Amino acid sequence: MNAVLSYFDSYFRPDIAAPLRNHSAGQIARHLYDTLSELGPVTYLDAEARPANLTADLFVGHFWNYLPVSRLNRFKKRIAFYSVSDPDRRRQLLCSLAARFGVPLPAWDFPPLHFDHASTMDDADLVLLVGNSFTLETFAPERRSKIRLLNYSVDASLYSSVAAAPRQNDFCYVATQCGLRKGFMDVLMTWAGVDTAGVLLHVIGAIEPPWDTLLERYNNGSIVYHGWIDSHSPRYVEQVGRCKFTYIPTYEEGQMGSLLEAMHCGCVPITTRASGIDDRVLEHCIMVEPLNIAQQRAAILDALSWSEEQYRSRQHAIARALIKFHNWNAFSSGVQSAVAELF
């Protein structure tokens, strides 16, 4: 079987090290390529490339630019790869939240103008979606029969050194970009009303206006902003590994890589089902609803009341579930199963 894979050169290239290869998108693309290569030769395309008259048994394309490549070429079977929840719902949700909070839309989070979600779903024989049952349910019921869920992983070995380390009774919020989609407004409003009694919230991630001003306004002195830190660096591992909890009440995801990293560092999460993490892992986490500030404050205070035994029990349960359900072998098996359905 020969295949064509379309992703982004900035995240992955089979011939050289891509600049963003450590990001979750880069790791996903590499493992897609490696998995497909086990089944036969793979032609890799940058997502912006528009070749014509290619022929192949299988085409796998990132959803942003899937359709133009599919229509210009001849493929026996086609798979669209979705790395986020339903894109139309996503846009509607974030537009409403941006208006509610008076903040700009994160333009980089949206597909290009030519993207047609309905036509992409119609054209694909199958859809691979990273996420959990919540992520799946964001898609229209009539679309779900062709969607297959996948879990991915991270470079877990980078974080194993701190997983069992002693830690402070602190929290961390980690994101590539601290902003609207990642629930940063919930974090600011919630933390400002919590009597932390010396407990700190460590914020890691890039911040653009007006979020920097909002951080200053809501910071009661217990938020420490560290800026963006490469998640593959010792500094990142050390800082996250000092915290007992990670607090990321995200509004929308495919599957949150930064949360997976924090859990592998040994942090117990306070998060939402929208994080996309496997349901069997989330059952050991502290679950909250987006925008429910009172509930999130209560969850933080309850976590702070845990004994060390309670904390370690929860931490170990999460670690076991991560190993079982969020690993690259499971990702590859899921991709191979989808391909086997088509051939």
C-alpha positions in Angstrom: 0.0 0.0 0.0 1.3 3.4 -0.9 0.1 6.5 0.9 0.3 10.3 0.8 0.4 12.2 4.1 -0.2 16.0 4.2 0.7 17.9 7.4 2.9 21.0 8.1 6.7 21.3 7.4 7.1 23.6 10.4 6.1 20.7 12.6 7.4 17.7 10.8 9.6 16.8 7.8 10.9 13.2 7.3 14.3 14.5 6.0 15.3 17.2 8.5 14.4 18.3 12.1 11.4 20.7 11.8 11.5 23.8 14.0 8.4 22.9 15.9 8.9 19.2 16.1 8.6 19.1 19.9 5.1 20.5 19.8 2.2 18.1 20.0 1.4 18.6 16.3 5.0 17.7 15.4 4.9 14.5 17.4 1.5 13.6 16.0 2.8 14.1 12.4 5.9 12.1 13.0 4.0 9.1 14.5 1.5 9.3 11.6 4.3 9.1 9.1 6.1 6.3 11.0 2.9 4.3 11.3 1.9 4.7 7.6 5.5 3.8 6.7 5.1 0.4 8.3 2.3 -0.3 5.8 4.2 0.9 2.7 6.0 3.9 1.0 4.7 7.3 2.1 4.9 10.6 0.1 5.0 13.5 2.5 3.6 16.9 1.6 3.6 20.2 3.4 -0.1 21.1 4.0 0.3 24.2 1.8 1.4 22.2 -1.2 -1.0 21.7 -4.0 0.2 18.9 -6.3 -2.0 17.6 -9.0 -2.5 14.1 -10.6 -0.9 12.1 -7.8 -2.2 8.6 -7.4 -2.1 6.5 -4.2 -3.9 3.9 -2.3 -4.4 6.2 0.7 -4.5 9.9 1.5 -4.3 11.1 5.1 -4.5 14.9 5.4 -4.7 17.5 8.2 -8.2 18.8 8.1 -7.2 22.4 7.4 -5.9 21.6 3.9 -7.4 18.2 3.3 -9.9 19.1 0.7 -7.8 20.9 -2.0 -5.3 18.0 -2.1 -8.1 15.4 -2.1 -9.8 17.0 -5.1 -6.7 17.5 -7.2 -5.5 13.9 -7.0 -6.6 10.3 -7.3 -6.7 8.4 -4.1 -8.5 5.1 -3.6 -9.3 5.9 0.1 -9.2 9.1 2.1 -8.8 9.9 5.8 -9.2 13.4 7.3 -7.2 14.0 10.4 -8.9 16.4 12.9 -6.8 17.7 15.8 -9.6 19.8 17.4 -13.3 19.5 18.2 -15.9 20.4 15.7 -14.4 23.5 14.0 -17.7 25.2 13.4 -18.8 24.8 17.0 -15.3 25.9 18.1 -15.5 29.2 16.1 -19.0 29.9 17.5 -17.9 29.2 21.1 -14.8 31.3 20.9 -16.5 34.2 19.2 -19.1 34.4 21.9 -16.5 34.2 24.7 -14.4 36.9 23.0 -17.4 39.2 22.9 -18.3 38.3 26.5 -14.8 39.1 27.9 -13.9 41.9 25.5 -10.8 40.2 24.2 -9.6 39.4 20.7 -10.2 36.2 18.9 -7.1 33.9 18.7 -6.8 34.1 14.9 -4.1 31.4 14.8 -6.5 28.9 16.2 -8.8 29.0 13.1 -8.5 27.2 9.8 -7.8 29.1 6.6 -10.7 30.8 4.8 -10.9 28.1 2.2 -11.6 25.4 4.8 -15.0 23.8 4.4 -15.9 21.5 7.3 -19.0 19.9 5.9 -17.4 19.1 2.5 -14.3 17.8 4.2 -16.4 15.4 6.4 -18.4 14.4 3.3 -15.3 13.7 1.2 -13.4 11.6 3.7 -14.0 7.9 3.9 -13.0 8.0 7.6 -12.1 10.7 10.1 -9.4 10.3 12.7 -10.0 12.6 15.7 -7.8 13.1 18.7 -10.0 13.5 21.8 -12.4 11.9 24.1 -16.2 11.3 24.2 -16.8 15.0 24.8 -14.7 15.9 21.7 -16.7 13.4 19.6 -20.0 14.8 20.9 -19.2 18.2 19.5 -19.6 16.8 16.0 -23.1 16.5 14.6 -24.7 13.1 15.3 -24.9 12.2 11.6 -21.1 12.7 11.3 -20.0 10.5 14.1 -20.3 7.1 12.4 -17.2 7.8 10.3 -15.1 9.3 13.2 -12.5 7.1 15.0 -11.1 8.5 18.3 -7.3 8.5 18.9 -5.2 9.2 22.0 -1.7 10.5 21.5 1.1 10.9 24.0 4.2 13.0 24.8 7.9 12.3 25.3 7.0 10.8 28.7 10.7 9.9 29.5 11.5 13.6 29.8 9.3 14.0 32.8 9.8 10.7 34.6 12.6 12.1 36.7 10.3 14.4 38.7 7.1 12.3 38.7 7.7 11.0 42.3 9.7 14.0 43.6 8.6 15.9 46.7 6.6 19.0 45.8 5.1 22.2 47.1 1.4 22.7 47.7 1.4 24.9 44.5 -0.5 24.9 41.3 0.7 25.4 37.7 -1.1 26.6 34.6 0.8 25.6 31.5 0.0 26.5 27.9 1.8 27.5 24.7 -0.3 30.6 24.7 -2.2 31.9 27.8 -5.4 33.1 26.4 -9.0 32.7 25.6 -9.3 29.1 24.4 -7.2 27.7 27.3 -9.5 29.1 29.9 -7.1 31.7 31.2 -10.0 34.1 32.0 -11.5 31.4 34.3 -8.1 31.1 35.9 -7.8 34.8 36.6 -11.3 35.2 37.9 -11.2 32.1 40.0 -7.7 32.6 41.6 -8.4 36.2 42.5 -11.2 35.0 44.8 -9.3 32.2 46.5 -7.6 32.7 49.9 -4.5 30.7 49.0 -2.7 31.2 52.3 0.8 31.1 50.8 0.0 28.8 47.9 1.2 30.0 44.5 -0.1 29.6 41.0 2.8 29.3 38.5 1.8 30.5 35.0 3.9 29.2 32.1 3.2 30.3 28.5 3.4 33.2 26.2 1.1 36.2 26.9 0.0 38.8 24.4 -2.1 42.0 25.0 -4.6 42.4 26.6 -3.9 39.2 28.6 -0.8 40.7 30.2 -2.9 43.6 31.5 -5.6 41.3 32.7 -3.0 39.2 34.6 -1.8 42.3 36.4 -5.3 43.4 37.2 -6.4 40.0 38.7 -3.1 39.0 40.3 -3.5 39.2 44.1 0.2 38.6 44.6 -0.1 34.8 44.5 0.4 34.3 40.7 4.0 34.0 39.5 4.4 34.4 35.7 7.3 32.6 34.2 6.9 33.4 30.6 7.1 30.8 27.8 9.4 27.8 28.6 10.2 25.0 26.2 8.4 22.0 27.6 11.4 19.8 26.6 13.8 21.9 28.7 15.1 20.9 32.2 13.8 24.3 33.5 10.2 23.4 32.5 10.4 19.9 34.0 11.8 21.3 37.2 9.2 24.1 37.6 6.2 21.9 36.8 7.6 19.1 38.9 7.6 21.3 42.0 3.8 21.7 41.9 1.2 19.3 43.3 -1.6 20.4 40.9 -2.1 21.6 37.4 -5.1 23.9 36.9 -6.2 24.3 33.3 -10.0 24.8 32.9 -9.8 24.8 29.1 -12.8 25.7 27.0 -11.9 23.8 23.8 -9.3 21.3 22.6 -8.6 18.3 20.5 -6.5 16.8 23.2 -4.3 19.0 25.4 -0.6 18.1 25.2 0.5 20.5 27.9 -1.9 18.7 30.3 -0.4 15.3 29.4 3.0 16.7 30.1 2.0 18.1 33.5 0.4 14.8 34.5 3.6 12.9 33.5 5.4 15.4 35.7 3.3 14.1 38.6 0.7 16.9 38.8 -2.9 16.1 39.6 -5.1 18.1 37.2 -8.1 20.4 37.8 -9.5 20.5 34.3 -12.6 20.1 32.1 -13.9 17.3 29.8 -13.1 19.7 26.9 -9.4 18.9 27.6 -10.0 15.9 25.3 -8.0 13.6 27.7 -9.2 10.0 27.7 -12.3 9.5 29.9 -10.6 6.7 31.7 -7.8 9.1 32.8 -10.2 11.9 33.6 -12.1 9.8 36.1 -9.1 10.1 38.4 -8.7 13.9 37.9 -10.6 16.8 39.5 -13.3 17.8 37.0 -14.8 21.2 36.7 -17.1 23.0 34.2 -15.8 25.9 32.1 -17.1 29.3 33.3 -18.2 27.9 36.6 -16.0 30.1 38.8 -17.6 29.1 42.1 -17.2 25.4 41.4 -13.6 25.9 40.4 -12.8 27.8 43.6 -14.4 25.0 45.6 -12.3 22.4 43.7 -9.1 24.3 44.5 -9.9 24.5 48.2 -10.9 20.9 48.4 -7.6 19.8 46.7 -5.7 21.9 49.2 -7.3 20.0 52.0 -6.1 16.6 50.9 -3.7 14.5 53.0 -0.5 13.4 51.5 -1.9 9.9 51.3 -4.9 11.1 49.4 -2.7 13.1 47.0 -0.3 10.2 46.3 -3.2 7.8 45.7 -4.7 10.0 43.1 -1.3 10.8 41.5 -0.5 7.0 41.2 -4.0 6.3 39.7 -3.5 8.9 37.1 0.0 7.6 36.2 -1.3 4.1 35.7 -4.1 5.3 33.5 -1.7 7.5 31.4 0.6 4.5 30.8 -2.4 2.3 29.8 -4.4 4.7 27.6 -2.1 7.5 26.4 0.8 5.9 24.7 2.2 6.0 21.1 1.6 2.3 20.6 -2.1 2.9 21.1 -2.0 5.8 18.7 -0.3 3.7 16.0 -2.8 0.8 16.6 -5.7 3.2 16.1 -4.3 4.5 12.9 -3.6 1.0 11.6 -7.2 -0.1 12.6 -8.7 2.8 10.6 -6.6 1.9 7.6 -7.6 -1.8 7.9 -11.3 -0.8 7.8 -10.8 0.8 4.4 -8.8 -2.0 2.8 
